Amino acid sequence: MAAKRILIVDDDPDTVAYLSTWLEDNGYDTLCASDGHMGLNAILEHNPDLVLMDLKMPNQTGMQLYREIRRRQALAGLPVVILTGMGEFELFGDGCTPLPAPTARIDKPPDLDLLQRVIRQAL
Amino acid sequence: MDAGLYRQFFESMPCYVTAQDRDLRLIAANRIFCHDFGASVRGRYCYEAYKGRNEKCPLCPVEKTFADGQIHRSEEVIRRGGEDVSVIVYTAPIHDAAGNIVAAVEASTDITEVKQLQQRYQTLFDQVPCYISVQDRDLNLVQANARFIADFGDALGNPCYEIYKHRGERCVSCAVARTFSDGRVHQSEEVVTTLDGRRENMLVRTAPIHDPRGEISAVMEMSTNITELRQVQDRLTSLGLLVGSISHGIKGLLSGLDGGIYLMQTGFSRDKPERVEQGFEIVQRNVDRVRSLVMNVLYYAKDREVMWQPIDLQELVTSVQGVLASRAQQLQVELAVRCGSGSFEGDHHAVHSMLVNLLENSLDACRLDKQSRAHEVWLEAAVEGDSAVFEISDNGIGMDQETREKAFSLFFSSKGAEGTGLGLFIAHKIVARHRGTIDLQSTPGEGTRFVVRLPCAASAELSAKDETAASETWCDSGGETHFDRG
């Protein structure tokens, strides 16, 4: 069976190196993108099985990416795990309409056991 | 009533009563007047007897009564026993049988005690540490204390909203109007503008003033300046933002450290030396970032005294390059350094932090630039004349006008993960503490250039006041830098 593919979207290269190495060590294929625009392109081109993304990225592309994923019908079933150092926050679409919640929200630095469980459950 | 009784009334009046002729000479005086001003008053001019003047008073009420035959009232100050005495004066005409005014009677009541009481209350009114004004139903000012007049001007008779709001019409939820309407005390917070253009936050309370019939004839408005309180609140809000910002930054750094350690551990366990090396670099880099974050927070939180010492240019630049080489390599940015010889005096730690902050900014600018080109960051340092000059430039994403204008502002960060908004603010502050200048030039899509000039000579004679003034200026405006014009 082909390995599940996970897209990592984070502008911090150290976080990307960490997560991609850990995921690959656990049998997943990984793709990486350093901002929301590149992330969306990677989703449309490579159809990942799950997106693991940071929210706070330059030029607010993290939030834009999440809105875009939730806006597109074709991506409705795509699991999105948000990994972030932000405190409490709300996710809003245009006009302050709340967006659907992500598959999971995990605080940085990530608890790897929790992240492992979340990913297994989602996939 | 017979003449004797009228005489008794005249003599017994508990106030000064005199009668004057058209020449203002006294023709009669009662007992109490004679007791206080001398018995031989007949024929003396009233202004001489009452006031010790050698000419008539400018607005003599007796003259007015002779002129129009009406009763007149005025407040005067007379001279008694070498002291000034305040009196209320009433004058009235005395007619002969033919109806001609042949004399004027002048009755004067001592109001010295009342005046002193008035003066005491006036002093309290003026000295109270807030603004007090009294408005009529049209919101015109009818009275104001000295503090109000000093800061808003003496504009009695004008509407309050014109005087301290500079509005052409009454405020939407005017507390004074509400008090007139319901007779109750009301409170509100307002922003007003003083004569010299300062905008101040005021906590306003209004209270009704009743006339003898119980009607609300005026409303008193008492305003306390709470501008400093609001500034402290803003500062606390900023601190809250700082804590949030730092918290986010630290979480990112901890992730990086966790990642480096994971790579090292698994590198050892799986016998992958390249992974161990990668992990070690990540750990090293994130430890440096933690150090930088802590130093920035400390600089923000506490004005660190400048530790003046000779700094060798080449040693400084080499050290800075060493801190950032790993990160530059990771980001595939070429870090080019050119340094002349020489030295200057400054705080080594602070100048080191300043350069690291500026270079990190440049590395981030390269990282954020998505154009496919080789990215470079240059650091050039040299002693030119009496200044140590540092140029930090990059061909990264560049800054638009808004970003340039806010670049040195607290908490403004165009970066995502590691932007705490402190780096450039602190760099700016350090330059200021060294009495230097920092120029910023940037073009979106092309790159950015910082030029820092620090005086070579020690500023050991800087007074504490100078340093405090410099730091206070930075905290308030961050605006002493020379921003590029495009």
Interface residues (C-beta under 8 A of the other chain):
Chain A: D10 D11 D12 P13 D14 T15 A17 Y18 L19 T21 W22 D25 S34 D35 H37 M38 D54 K56 M57 P58 N59 G62 G85 M86 G87 D107 K108 P109 P110
Chain B: G244 S247 H248 G249 I250 K251 G252 L254 S255 G256 L257 D258 G259 G260 Y262 L263 T266 R275 Q278 I282 R285 N286 Q330 L331 R367 L368 K370 S414 K415 G416 A417 E418
